[in-house]
Amino acid sequence: MRQYIFKRLIQFIPLLLGMTFISFIIIQIAPGDYFTQLKMNPEISPETIENMKKLFGLDKPIITQYFYWLKNVFSFNLGESFTYHVPVSYLIKIRLKNTLALSIFSIFLTWIISIPLGIFGAVKEGKFIGKFLSFLAYIGISIPSFFLAMLFIFFISKTGFLPLGGTTSLFYENASFFEKFLDYLKHLLVPGLILTLTGIGSLYRLMKNNFLEVLNSPYIFTAYAKGLPEWKIYLKHALRNAINPMITIFGYELSSILSGAGLVEIITGWPGMGRLILEGVLSSDLYLVMASLLIGGILLIIGNLFSDILLAIVDPRIRLR
Amino acid sequence: MKKILELKNIYVGNEEIKILKNINFEVKKGEVLSIVGESGCGKSMTLRTIIKLLPKNIKILKGKILFNELDITEIQDMERIRGKEIGIIFQEPSSYLNPLFTIGNQIEEAIKNEKSKKLCKEKVFKILQEVGLPENVYYLYPHQLSGGMQQRAMIAMAIVNNPFLLLADEPTTALDVTTALGIINLLKNLVATHNLSVIFVTHDISLARFISDTIIVMYAGFIIEKGTSEEIYNQPLHPYTKKLINCLPEKYRKRERILTIEGEVPSLKNLPSGCPFSNRCDFKIDICEKYLPGEIKFENRIVRCFKYGNIVES
């Protein structure tokens, strides 16, 4: 097992190199860069722009630039943002905390609701309550997250029920630790609930369908023929088998932690990575975009490895091969 | 001998189709009864009826299933009968064993009336030994066993509570011949040592003759012939049984082709009028297409054919 994980980690190195190389080239090939905007500004002289280019090493060929960037990455220097004039790592550090909080909150909530609900829906399939849940799930899948976000904002601005925008209230500086935590949580609730509500529908349907499929398998018939009580058939034999495909999905979900919430972050004014990445891409902020792609790539790989390990733990057919 | 199971006038199906029609038979203690017929004749459905595990839209429409004088059709909590008093094994043990749990775990959970974990485990080891599996199988997962071993594990699971009756749904079809022979011998031993009654479903009429005391031949949801295995094999009465036996490889003569029965089992939605076998029968007379033959009794035998008398099914 340890050997397997080590082998997988080694395999990731060329993967990461290839991914960053291709995205670096693509960003550079795309017409227009950060300096195109600066050139349009009559107050900035062409000499200043040339100096800036030299400063960032952008006057060299693209391939050289890539290796230059790579060398810096290995010494934990992700470069400097053109727009903010601060190190990219500093920018990411502030935003990463918020995005992680938001993603983990919503992923946790989504899964803790969808999995039991999916089982319940499968057991009640064909009955009124099952049909009603499927109907709700359809609505959940159909409503785009930005629309739900707008509904939320409308509702909250009318009632003032929860704070909107940012991560903290005005009194934050003078509050005790517990109050600070509560305040942060309150701000988190709006984007978090929106993400959860849009995520539940599809996850519920996946879980329900997995469970229904498993309930039709021969070994479930065996379990009935053994005279096991129904709850044990559901919670032992069916659940363990139905949860396996979900683990792979969970791995993918981990990889979208950074960018997955982008739209909702922007609409609800949550200062997270998604917003940062979008702004970076729009202003061709090369090193910012590269850094977020790098982190996203690493997360994808870790997520996949994580789900593979989990799968091996729960499925003896994989573990004992 | 004491009757263990008796099916009386059983009809199974729904509004559209009738899968089993007027099924009557009985199984005595220690008796092995085989049900033979082509695919789609209702053999497996008969077994599933006995433990009341039918597909969702299929129901027992009429009749009684007396199991130790208890009518199964009226029992609500079948959990106390299934696994405990009636065990069942299947054609493909690999898909009928849960891939994610060890054999030991799966046998252990079938044990009823035993609270102590230690005694449960001991019981599993004992039963594993009885079906001819080594002790370490307790800790193995289904995919680590061969087909024959998996089937032995299934048998262990089915008989761990010492049931009165074992239902075997083509348990050797998916196995190669030598492994199958091992399973058959094991079943024969269990019948002798546990005084177990077995209902054995198979395609293979010569295997049925080898293992069983009584044979039932089914066709399109009817029992068309019943008798002791020697009677059925040596003097088949019904044209369908005759044809089945003529198809056996051991009846093959040099420079001839192995015989087959032309046509196929009619779909239950589209049965021929009259006798369901009439469209494939060589002895067809006018009445066969008009009326359904009833059960004609010869001493202990039953046959459903107009060749042997004009009894019409009501």
Interface residues (C-beta under 8 A of the other chain):
Chain A: S217 P218 Y219 F221 T222 A223 Y224 A225 K226 G227 L228 P229 K232 K236 H237 R240 N241 V314 D315 P316 R317 L320
Chain B: I51 L53 M78 E79 R80 I81 R82 G83 K84 G87 I88 F90 E92 S95 Y96 L97 N98 P99 L100 F101 T102 E109 A110 K112 Y141 H143 Q144 M154 M157
